[in-house]
Amino acid sequence: MNKLLAPLFLGLSIVVAACPASAADSLRIVSATPGKDQSLVIAYSDGGKEVISKDQRGSEQDDEPINQDEVFSQVQVSGDGQRVGWLPQYMVCSQSWPCTPELVLYRHGGKPASIAAGFGILWHWMFLQEGKQVVIHYGFPHGDADGEYALYDADSLRSLATFSPREDKGVAPEWVKSLRAREE
């Protein structure tokens, strides 16, 4: 091995040994609550706190923020304590009130990522499988009583399934039933 690289690898192995993966996995989000100045305060199992300001999370187009959160709504912590999600409300819907066009998911140490509604706005959402999946319910702000449902992988944000009450006349899948039960 190159003598110049040996100290680098030695230092790297010490860091890895000092910070095992299980220690990082053991840090859990215990709560996430809207704070002052339209921020979100995330509390961790080690007593630490993190503040997400409305200026830190806005939709982007060509790397320029186009929306800034007005409010963090429907804030939820995943069952495994590894993620927090919320529906940011923006003044983007040509309405006199803020709308929720996306779901934002955040994991400690990462960047906020979003899932947009297939159309319209998001009405409700929830984590499934301890936070490995999310289900969203979305539709138009007016005149659409049923909306649509979509299931996503929480890590990759890949769409796993969709359900339309109007088109899929059969029985709703369990993941839709779970969200419907929470909505009631």
FIKOLZA-1660 file (N, C-alpha, C; in steps of 0.1 Angstrom, whole numbers, plus 5000, padded with zeros to 4 digits):
% residues 184
   i   px   py   pz ch aa at
   1 5009 4988 5000  A  M  N
   1 5000 5000 5000  A  M CA
   1 5009 5012 5000  A  M  C
   2 5005 5022 4993  A  N  N
   2 5012 5035 4993  A  N CA
   2 5013 5040 5007  A  N  C
   3 5026 5044 5011  A  K  N
   3 5029 5049 5024  A  K CA
   3 5021 5062 5027  A  K  C
   4 5018 5070 5017  A  L  N
   4 5011 5082 5019  A  L CA
   4 4996 5079 5023  A  L  C
   5 4991 5069 5017  A  L  N
   5 4977 5065 5019  A  L CA
   5 4974 5058 5032  A  L  C
   6 4984 5051 5037  A  A  N
   6 4983 5043 5049  A  A CA
   6 4977 5050 5061  A  A  C
   7 4982 5062 5064  A  P  N
   7 4975 5070 5076  A  P CA
   7 4961 5073 5073  A  P  C
   8 4958 5076 5060  A  L  N
   8 4944 5079 5057  A  L CA
   8 4935 5068 5060  A  L  C
   9 4939 5056 5055  A  F  N
   9 4931 5044 5057  A  F CA
   9 4930 5040 5072  A  F  C
  10 4941 5042 5079  A  L  N
  10 4941 5039 5094  A  L CA
  10 4932 5049 5101  A  L  C
  11 4932 5062 5097  A  G  N
  11 4923 5071 5103  A  G CA
  11 4908 5068 5100  A  G  C
  12 4906 5064 5088  A  L  N
  12 4893 5060 5083  A  L CA
  12 4887 5048 5091  A  L  C
  13 4896 5038 5093  A  S  N
  13 4891 5027 5101  A  S CA
  13 4889 5030 5115  A  S  C
  14 4896 5040 5121  A  I  N
  14 4893 5044 5135  A  I CA
  14 4880 5051 5136  A  I  C
  15 4877 5059 5126  A  V  N
  15 4864 5067 5126  A  V CA
  15 4853 5057 5124  A  V  C
  16 4854 5047 5115  A  V  N
  16 4844 5037 5113  A  V CA
  16 4842 5029 5126  A  V  C
  17 4853 5025 5133  A  A  N
  17 4852 5017 5145  A  A CA
  17 4845 5026 5156  A  A  C
  18 4848 5039 5156  A  A  N
  18 4843 5047 5167  A  A CA
  18 4828 5050 5165  A  A  C
  19 4823 5049 5152  A  C  N
  19 4809 5053 5149  A  C CA
  19 4803 5041 5142  A  C  C
  20 4800 5030 5149  A  P  N
  20 4794 5019 5142  A  P CA
  20 4780 5023 5136  A  P  C
  21 4776 5016 5126  A  A  N
  21 4763 5018 5119  A  A CA
  21 4752 5017 5129  A  A  C
  22 4753 5008 5139  A  S  N
  22 4742 5007 5148  A  S CA
  22 4740 5019 5157  A  S  C
  23 4750 5026 5160  A  A  N
  23 4749 5039 5168  A  A CA
  23 4741 5049 5160  A  A  C
  24 4744 5050 5147  A  A  N
  24 4736 5060 5139  A  A CA
  24 4722 5056 5138  A  A  C
  25 4719 5043 5136  A  D  N
  25 4706 5038 5135  A  D CA
  25 4698 5039 5148  A  D  C
  26 4705 5040 5160  A  S  N
  26 4699 5041 5172  A  S CA
  26 4693 5055 5175  A  S  C
  27 4698 5065 5168  A  L  N
  27 4693 5078 5170  A  L CA
  27 4679 5079 5164  A  L  C
  28 4669 5082 5172  A  R  N
  28 4655 5082 5168  A  R CA
  28 4649 5096 5169  A  R  C
  29 4640 5099 5160  A  I  N
  29 4632 5111 5161  A  I CA
  29 4621 5108 5171  A  I  C
  30 4620 5115 5182  A  V  N
  30 4610 5113 5192  A  V CA
  30 4598 5122 5190  A  V  C
  31 4600 5134 5184  A  S  N
  31 4588 5143 5182  A  S CA
  31 4592 5153 5171  A  S  C
  32 4582 5158 5165  A  A  N
  32 4584 5169 5155  A  A CA
  32 4572 5178 5157  A  A  C
  33 4574 5191 5161  A  T  N
  33 4563 5200 5163  A  T CA
  33 4566 5213 5157  A  T  C
  34 4555 5219 5151  A  P  N
  34 4557 5233 5146  A  P CA
  34 4562 5242 5157  A  P  C
  35 4572 5250 5154  A  G  N
  35 4577 5259 5163  A  G CA
  35 4574 5274 5160  A  G  C
  36 4581 5283 5166  A  K  N
  36 4580 5297 5164  A  K CA
  36 4585 5300 5150  A  K  C
  37 4580 5311 5144  A  D  N
  37 4584 5316 5131  A  D CA
  37 4582 5306 5120  A  D  C
  38 4572 5298 5121  A  Q  N
  38 4569 5289 5110  A  Q CA
  38 4580 5279 5108  A  Q  C
  39 4586 5274 5119  A  S  N
  39 4596 5264 5118  A  S CA
  39 4591 5250 5123  A  S  C
  40 4599 5240 5121  A  L  N
  40 4596 5227 5126  A  L CA
  40 4607 5222 5135  A  L  C
  41 4604 5219 5147  A  V  N
  41 4614 5215 5157  A  V CA
  41 4614 5200 5158  A  V  C
  42 4625 5194 5155  A  I  N
  42 4626 5179 5156  A  I CA
  42 4635 5176 5168  A  I  C
  43 4629 5167 5177  A  A  N
  43 4636 5163 5189  A  A CA
  43 4641 5149 5187  A  A  C
  44 4653 5146 5191  A  Y  N
  44 4660 5133 5189  A  Y CA
  44 4661 5126 5203  A  Y  C
  45 4663 5113 5202  A  S  N
  45 4664 5104 5214  A  S CA
  45 4676 5107 5222  A  S  C
  46 4686 5114 5217  A  D  N
  46 4698 5117 5225  A  D CA
  46 4697 5131 5231  A  D  C
  47 4685 5137 5230  A  G  N
  47 4682 5150 5236  A  G CA
  47 4685 5162 5227  A  G  C
  48 4691 5159 5215  A  G  N
  48 4694 5169 5205  A  G CA
  48 4681 5174 5198  A  G  C
  49 4682 5186 5193  A  K  N
  49 4671 5192 5185  A  K CA
  49 4676 5197 5172  A  K  C
  50 4667 5198 5163  A  E  N
  50 4670 5203 5150  A  E CA
  50 4659 5212 5146  A  E  C
  51 4661 5223 5140  A  V  N
  51 4651 5232 5135  A  V CA
  51 4651 5233 5120  A  V  C
  52 4640 5230 5114  A  I  N
  52 4638 5232 5100  A  I CA
  52 4630 5244 5098  A  I  C
  53 4636 5255 5091  A  S  N
  53 4629 5267 5089  A  S CA
  53 4622 5266 5076  A  S  C
  54 4612 5275 5075  A  K  N
  54 4604 5275 5063  A  K CA
  54 4613 5279 5051  A  K  C
  55 4624 5286 5053  A  D  N
  55 4632 5290 5042  A  D CA
  55 4641 5278 5037  A  D  C
  56 4643 5268 5046  A  Q  N
  56 4651 5256 5042  A  Q CA
  56 4644 5247 5032  A  Q  C
  57 4631 5247 5032  A  R  N
  57 4623 5237 5024  A  R CA
  57 4613 5244 5015  A  R  C
  58 4616 5245 5003  A  G  N
  58 4607 5250 4993  A  G CA
  58 4608 5242 4980  A  G  C
  59 4598 5241 4972  A  S  N
  59 4600 5234 4959  A  S CA
  59 4610 5242 4951  A  S  C
  60 4617 5235 4942  A  E  N
  60 4627 5241 4934  A  E CA
  60 4624 5239 4919  A  E  C
  61 4628 5249 4912  A  Q  N
  61 4627 5248 4897  A  Q CA
  61 4640 5255 4892  A  Q  C
  62 4647 5247 4885  A  D  N
  62 4660 5252 4880  A  D CA
  62 4669 5257 4891  A  D  C
  63 4669 5250 4902  A  D  N
  63 4677 5253 4914  A  D CA
  63 4673 5266 4921  A  D  C
  64 4662 5272 4918  A  E  N
  64 4657 5284 4924  A  E CA
  64 4645 5281 4932  A  E  C
  65 4644 5284 4945  A  P  N
  65 4632 5282 4953  A  P CA
  65 4620 5290 4946  A  P  C
  66 4609 5283 4945  A  I  N
  66 4597 5290 4939  A  I CA
  66 4586 5291 4950  A  I  C
  67 4587 5282 4960  A  N  N
  67 4577 5282 4970  A  N CA
  67 4584 5282 4984  A  N  C
  68 4578 5289 4993  A  Q  N
  68 4583 5288 5007  A  Q CA
  68 4572 5283 5016  A  Q  C
  69 4574 5274 5025  A  D  N
  69 4564 5269 5033  A  D CA
  69 4557 5280 5041  A  D  C
  70 4544 5279 5041  A  E  N
  70 4536 5288 5049  A  E CA
  70 4534 5282 5063  A  E  C
  71 4531 5269 5063  A  V  N
  71 4528 5262 5075  A  V CA
  71 4532 5247 5073  A  V  C
  72 4537 5241 5084  A  F  N
  72 4540 5227 5084  A  F CA
  72 4527 5220 5089  A  F  C
  73 4520 5212 5080  A  S  N
  73 4507 5206 5085  A  S CA
  73 4509 5191 5084  A  S  C
  74 4500 5184 5091  A  Q  N
  74 4500 5169 5092  A  Q CA
  74 4514 5164 5095  A  Q  C
  75 4521 5169 5104  A  V  N
  75 4534 5164 5108  A  V CA
  75 4533 5151 5114  A  V  C
  76 4541 5141 5109  A  Q  N
  76 4541 5128 5115  A  Q CA
  76 4556 5122 5116  A  Q  C
  77 4558 5114 5126  A  V  N
  77 4571 5107 5128  A  V CA
  77 4568 5093 5125  A  V  C
  78 4577 5087 5117  A  S  N
  78 4576 5073 5113  A  S CA
  78 4577 5064 5125  A  S  C
  79 4571 5052 5124  A  G  N
  79 4571 5042 5135  A  G CA
  79 4585 5038 5140  A  G  C
  80 4594 5038 5131  A  D  N
  80 4608 5034 5134  A  D CA
  80 4616 5046 5139  A  D  C
  81 4610 5058 5139  A  G  N
  81 4617 5070 5144  A  G CA
  81 4628 5075 5135  A  G  C
  82 4629 5070 5123  A  Q  N
  82 4640 5074 5114  A  Q CA
  82 4636 5086 5104  A  Q  C
  83 4623 5088 5103  A  R  N
  83 4618 5099 5094  A  R CA
  83 4607 5107 5100  A  R  C
  84 4606 5119 5094  A  V  N
  84 4595 5128 5098  A  V CA
  84 4590 5133 5084  A  V  C
  85 4577 5135 5084  A  G  N
  85 4571 5140 5071  A  G CA
  85 4560 5150 5074  A  G  C
  86 4557 5158 5065  A  W  N
  86 4547 5169 5066  A  W CA
  86 4542 5173 5053  A  W  C
  87 4531 5180 5053  A  L  N
  87 4525 5186 5042  A  L CA
  87 4527 5201 5043  A  L  C
  88 4536 5207 5035  A  P  N
  88 4538 5221 5035  A  P CA
  88 4527 5228 5028  A  P  C
  89 4523 5239 5033  A  Q  N
  89 4512 5247 5027  A  Q CA
  89 4518 5259 5020  A  Q  C
  90 4515 5260 5007  A  Y  N
  90 4520 5271 4999  A  Y CA
  90 4508 5279 4993  A  Y  C
  91 4511 5292 4990  A  M  N
  91 4501 5300 4983  A  M CA
  91 4503 5299 4968  A  M  C
  92 4500 5287 4963  A  V  N
  92 4502 5284 4949  A  V CA
  92 4490 5280 4941  A  V  C
  93 4479 5278 4947  A  C  N
  93 4467 5272 4941  A  C CA
  93 4457 5281 4935  A  C  C
  94 4460 5294 4934  A  S  N
  94 4450 5304 4929  A  S CA
  94 4438 5304 4938  A  S  C
  95 4440 5301 4951  A  Q  N
  95 4430 5301 4961  A  Q CA
  95 4433 5313 4971  A  Q  C
  96 4424 5315 4980  A  S  N
  96 4427 5326 4990  A  S CA
  96 4433 5319 5002  A  S  C
  97 4436 5307 5002  A  W  N
  97 4442 5300 5013  A  W CA
  97 4454 5291 5008  A  W  C
  98 4463 5287 5017  A  P  N
  98 4474 5279 5012  A  P CA
  98 4470 5265 5009  A  P  C
  99 4477 5259 4999  A  C  N
  99 4474 5245 4994  A  C CA
  99 4486 5236 4998  A  C  C
 100 4483 5223 4997  A  T  N
 100 4494 5213 5000  A  T CA
 100 4497 5205 4988  A  T  C
 101 4506 5209 4979  A  P  N
 101 4508 5202 4966  A  P CA
 101 4518 5191 4967  A  P  C
 102 4525 5189 4979  A  E  N
 102 4535 5179 4980  A  E CA
 102 4536 5174 4995  A  E  C
 103 4542 5162 4996  A  L  N
 103 4545 5156 5009  A  L CA
 103 4561 5157 5010  A  L  C
 104 4566 5162 5021  A  V  N
 104 4580 5163 5023  A  V CA
 104 4584 5153 5034  A  V  C
 105 4595 5145 5030  A  L  N
 105 4600 5135 5040  A  L CA
 105 4614 5139 5043  A  L  C
 106 4618 5138 5056  A  Y  N
 106 4631 5141 5060  A  Y CA
 106 4637 5130 5069  A  Y  C
 107 4649 5127 5067  A  R  N
 107 4657 5118 5075  A  R CA
 107 4669 5125 5081  A  R  C
 108 4672 5123 5094  A  H  N
 108 4684 5130 5100  A  H CA
 108 4696 5128 5091  A  H  C
 109 4703 5140 5088  A  G  N
 109 4715 5139 5081  A  G CA
 109 4713 5140 5066  A  G  C
 110 4700 5139 5061  A  G  N
 110 4697 5140 5047  A  G CA
 110 4691 5153 5043  A  G  C
 111 4687 5154 5031  A  K  N
 111 4680 5166 5026  A  K CA
 111 4666 5163 5025  A  K  C
 112 4657 5173 5027  A  P  N
 112 4643 5170 5025  A  P CA
 112 4640 5166 5011  A  P  C
 113 4631 5156 5009  A  A  N
 113 4627 5152 4996  A  A CA
 113 4612 5152 4995  A  A  C
 114 4607 5154 4983  A  S  N
 114 4592 5155 4982  A  S CA
 114 4586 5146 4972  A  S  C
 115 4573 5143 4975  A  I  N
 115 4564 5135 4966  A  I CA
 115 4553 5145 4963  A  I  C
 116 4551 5147 4950  A  A  N
 116 4540 5156 4945  A  A CA
 116 4527 5148 4943  A  A  C
 117 4516 5155 4945  A  A  N
 117 4503 5149 4941  A  A CA
 117 4503 5146 4927  A  A  C
 118 4496 5135 4923  A  G  N
 118 4494 5132 4909  A  G CA
 118 4487 5143 4901  A  G  C
 119 4478 5150 4908  A  F  N
 119 4471 5162 4903  A  F CA
 119 4465 5168 4915  A  F  C
 120 4462 5181 4914  A  G  N
 120 4455 5188 4926  A  G CA
 120 4464 5189 4938  A  G  C
 121 4459 5187 4949  A  I  N
 121 4466 5188 4962  A  I CA
 121 4465 5176 4970  A  I  C
 122 4474 5174 4980  A  L  N
 122 4474 5163 4989  A  L CA
 122 4464 5166 5000  A  L  C
 123 4455 5157 5003  A  W  N
 123 4445 5158 5014  A  W CA
 123 4450 5152 5027  A  W  C
 124 4455 5140 5026  A  H  N
 124 4460 5132 5037  A  H CA
 124 4471 5123 5034  A  H  C
 125 4478 5119 5044  A  W  N
 125 4489 5109 5041  A  W CA
 125 4493 5102 5054  A  W  C
 126 4501 5092 5054  A  M  N
 126 4506 5085 5066  A  M CA
 126 4517 5075 5062  A  M  C
 127 4525 5073 5072  A  F  N
 127 4536 5063 5071  A  F CA
 127 4529 5049 5072  A  F  C
 128 4535 5039 5065  A  L  N
 128 4531 5025 5067  A  L CA
 128 4544 5017 5069  A  L  C
 129 4543 5005 5074  A  Q  N
 129 4554 4996 5077  A  Q CA
 129 4565 5002 5084  A  Q  C
 130 4561 5009 5095  A  E  N
 130 4571 5015 5104  A  E CA
 130 4579 5027 5098  A  E  C
 131 4574 5031 5086  A  G  N
 131 4581 5042 5080  A  G CA
 131 4588 5039 5066  A  G  C
 132 4587 5026 5063  A  K  N
 132 4593 5022 5050  A  K CA
 132 4585 5026 5038  A  K  C
 133 4572 5029 5040  A  Q  N
 133 4563 5033 5029  A  Q CA
 133 4555 5044 5033  A  Q  C
 134 4550 5052 5024  A  V  N
 134 4540 5062 5026  A  V CA
 134 4528 5061 5017  A  V  C
 135 4516 5064 5021  A  V  N
 135 4505 5065 5013  A  V CA
 135 4499 5079 5013  A  V  C
 136 4495 5084 5001  A  I  N
 136 4490 5097 5000  A  I CA
 136 4476 5096 4994  A  I  C
 137 4467 5106 4997  A  H  N
 137 4454 5108 4992  A  H CA
 137 4453 5122 4987  A  H  C
 138 4450 5123 4974  A  Y  N
 138 4451 5136 4967  A  Y CA
 138 4439 5138 4958  A  Y  C
 139 4437 5150 4954  A  G  N
 139 4426 5153 4944  A  G CA
 139 4425 5168 4942  A  G  C
 140 4415 5172 4935  A  F  N
 140 4413 5187 4932  A  F CA
 140 4408 5194 4945  A  F  C
 141 4411 5206 4947  A  P  N
 141 4406 5214 4959  A  P CA
 141 4391 5214 4959  A  P  C
 142 4384 5214 4948  A  H  N
 142 4369 5215 4948  A  H CA
 142 4363 5205 4939  A  H  C
 143 4352 5199 4942  A  G  N
 143 4344 5191 4933  A  G CA
 143 4348 5176 4932  A  G  C
 144 4359 5172 4938  A  D  N
 144 4364 5158 4937  A  D CA
 144 4362 5152 4951  A  D  C
 145 4352 5144 4953  A  A  N
 145 4349 5138 4966  A  A CA
 145 4358 5126 4969  A  A  C
 146 4362 5118 4958  A  D  N
 146 4369 5106 4960  A  D CA
 146 4384 5107 4960  A  D  C
 147 4389 5115 4951  A  G  N
 147 4404 5116 4949  A  G CA
 147 4410 5104 4944  A  G  C
 148 4423 5103 4946  A  E  N
 148 4431 5091 4942  A  E CA
 148 4441 5088 4953  A  E  C
 149 4446 5076 4953  A  Y  N
 149 4456 5072 4964  A  Y CA
 149 4468 5067 4957  A  Y  C
 150 4480 5069 4963  A  A  N
 150 4492 5063 4958  A  A CA
 150 4501 5059 4969  A  A  C
 151 4508 5048 4967  A  L  N
 151 4517 5042 4977  A  L CA
 151 4532 5043 4972  A  L  C
 152 4541 5048 4981  A  Y  N
 152 4554 5051 4977  A  Y CA
 152 4564 5044 4987  A  Y  C
 153 4576 5041 4981  A  D  N
 153 4587 5036 4990  A  D CA
 153 4593 5049 4996  A  D  C
 154 4595 5049 5009  A  A  N
 154 4599 5061 5016  A  A CA
 154 4614 5065 5013  A  A  C
 155 4622 5055 5010  A  D  N
 155 4636 5057 5007  A  D CA
 155 4639 5062 4993  A  D  C
 156 4634 5055 4983  A  S  N
 156 4636 5058 4969  A  S CA
 156 4626 5068 4964  A  S  C
 157 4615 5070 4970  A  L  N
 157 4603 5078 4966  A  L CA
 157 4597 5072 4953  A  L  C
 158 4600 5059 4951  A  R  N
 158 4594 5052 4939  A  R CA
 158 4580 5049 4941  A  R  C
 159 4571 5051 4931  A  S  N
 159 4557 5047 4932  A  S CA
 159 4556 5032 4932  A  S  C
 160 4549 5027 4941  A  L  N
 160 4547 5012 4942  A  L CA
 160 4533 5008 4937  A  L  C
 161 4523 5017 4939  A  A  N
 161 4509 5013 4935  A  A CA
 161 4500 5025 4935  A  A  C
 162 4490 5025 4928  A  T  N
 162 4479 5036 4928  A  T CA
 162 4466 5029 4929  A  T  C
 163 4456 5037 4934  A  F  N
 163 4442 5032 4935  A  F CA
 163 4433 5044 4932  A  F  C
 164 4424 5042 4923  A  S  N
 164 4414 5052 4920  A  S CA
 164 4400 5047 4923  A  S  C
 165 4393 5052 4933  A  P  N
 165 4379 5047 4936  A  P CA
 165 4370 5048 4924  A  P  C
 166 4372 5058 4915  A  R  N
 166 4363 5059 4903  A  R CA
 166 4366 5048 4893  A  R  C
 167 4379 5045 4891  A  E  N
 167 4383 5036 4880  A  E CA
 167 4384 5022 4885  A  E  C
 168 4390 5020 4897  A  D  N
 168 4391 5006 4903  A  D CA
 168 4379 5003 4911  A  D  C
 169 4369 4998 4905  A  K  N
 169 4356 4995 4912  A  K CA
 169 4357 4984 4923  A  K  C
 170 4368 4977 4923  A  G  N
 170 4370 4966 4933  A  G CA
 170 4372 4971 4947  A  G  C
 171 4375 4962 4955  A  V  N
 171 4378 4965 4970  A  V CA
 171 4391 4972 4971  A  V  C
 172 4392 4982 4979  A  A  N
 172 4404 4990 4981  A  A CA
 172 4415 4981 4987  A  A  C
 173 4427 4983 4983  A  P  N
 173 4438 4976 4990  A  P CA
 173 4440 4980 5004  A  P  C
 174 4447 4971 5012  A  E  N
 174 4448 4974 5026  A  E CA
 174 4455 4987 5029  A  E  C
 175 4464 4991 5021  A  W  N
 175 4471 5004 5023  A  W CA
 175 4462 5016 5022  A  W  C
 176 4452 5015 5013  A  V  N
 176 4442 5025 5012  A  V CA
 176 4433 5025 5024  A  V  C
 177 4428 5013 5028  A  K  N
 177 4420 5011 5040  A  K CA
 177 4426 5017 5053  A  K  C
 178 4439 5015 5054  A  S  N
 178 4447 5020 5065  A  S CA
 178 4446 5036 5066  A  S  C
 179 4448 5042 5054  A  L  N
 179 4447 5057 5054  A  L CA
 179 4432 5061 5056  A  L  C
 180 4423 5055 5050  A  R  N
 180 4409 5058 5052  A  R CA
 180 4405 5057 5067  A  R  C
 181 4409 5047 5074  A  A  N
 181 4406 5045 5088  A  A CA
 181 4412 5057 5096  A  A  C
 182 4424 5062 5092  A  R  N
 182 4430 5073 5099  A  R CA
 182 4423 5086 5096  A  R  C
 183 4418 5087 5084  A  E  N
 183 4411 5100 5080  A  E CA
 183 4398 5101 5088  A  E  C
 184 4391 5090 5092  A  E  N
 184 4378 5091 5099  A  E CA
 184 4379 5096 5113  A  E  C
% end
